[in-house]
């Protein structure tokens, strides 16, 4: 049996997996962004510096750290390059959990968020693993979303919708793609 999760980690999991309705997690929601900033802004800053060992020694602790660095970064720094600054760290924590086989100890929704750093990656190998893991998870809607992410990376080598925020020039093909309905996540 897993040892107790640090209180702050449990608060993250409670907030994201229980208190926050599904329909609010992936849309622009100023109230949600403000709630995350107020409740978890200081924690995000600390974890961005270093994830404590007591978090890394527990499956749900690692999951909470991934959620903070991957998901909360996007809420805290919407339309700012810092939204993506912790992506590599979140992927490293996710891989640590996979290497330990800890994803097998988590529920379906928990795995969904553990694997999310792969879906956010601009590396095609990460995207392929994302599709593989989400296919095994059996959540069709999430798998379809993972495939759309993978297909963008396969086509462009990056997410064109990030270009403005990251001050990258868009190619003509990317600019045309971004005009298509449903092209942005």
Secondary structure, DSSP 8 states (H G I E B T S, - for coil): ------HHHHHHHIIIIIIS-HHHHTS--HHHHHHHHHHHHHHHHHHHH---HHHHTSHHHHHHHHIIIIIIHHHHTTTSGGGGTTHHHHHHHHHHHHHTTGGGGS-HHHHHHHHHHHHT-S-HHHHHHHHHHHHHHT-HHHHHHHHHHHHHHHHHSS-GGGTTTTT----HHHHHHHTSTT---
